[in-house]
Amino acid sequence: MKKLLLVALPVGLALLVIVLLLDHQRSQADACEARLERARLKREYSERLGAVRMMPPDQAAAWRDEVLAVTRWYLDALQNVHNRHPGEPPRPSAIEAAEADRKGKLKAEERAQFEDFQKYAASRMALLREGRFAPVAAATSGSLRLDLLAIEPGPSPQGGPGLRIDFALWGAPRFVEREEARERTVSKTVVPVALKSMVLKLADAKGKAYGEMSGSGEPYQKLVDPERFVDEFPPGALFGTWWIELLPREAETLKMELVADVRGATGVGHPSIFEITMPIPETWKLPPGVAFEGQVREAAPEPAAKR
């Protein structure tokens, strides 16, 4: 009996180890297959929207319907991938990844910043998931599309009332940089697009130039890599928010001119210019009796017409 146990015990342990190894290999293969399927879906999402991204701005409803239809297909397909591979481990959140990189030494200020971007990414995802994606204005330039998602008054981060402009920039190129650091590879998503300048030109009720506001085009908040914060986020868009001052009551029309610079593979920048003209509703203006305190440059008188 002892001899039998001496033989059976090692054989049983060996079989157990083999079973565990095979199960681990199956799990790894399953996770790898799931990652490949999701990568394929992300690529197809970009390709399907890329085919219609340059729709004329006046076809806003058709563009919105395309985005929402492709997004529904994408999210349903992702759910099917999850159903086929339920054992796949979840991807760590941006905060968990940052803590792992810094061995848990994440400052309170950095954590708060990560949490803020996490909420921002979730709110952008909700627009697509819940079918609330509905741009109020748009412009195209080259292979890029600029959608203004919402323009609303609110408390400015700089203090006092302001005007919040949420946008999405579709078609911005992106690539992954990898660096070897202490026996591990650090990856970073790079979007080589700089929003160089933004000019807001104001006109009065008669269409006469009233003044303009100009400055850097870089937004108050810019979400370059939404997938870092929401793993299932569809690819292809850069989201951001500008904050400007409430507009003077004399202004009736707003013309936005945005210059974006796309850096190519050679390192040379290629400018894209977007122009959007919109009427100014009452909610974008200062309250009655409140003087405009920003810098408004009065336009020079137009020269008289020559006969």
Summary of the structure (lengths in Angstrom):
residues: 307
radius of gyration: 26.3
end to end distance: 120.7
largest distance: 120.7
contacts: 791
relative contact order: 0.12
helix: 37%
strand: 31%
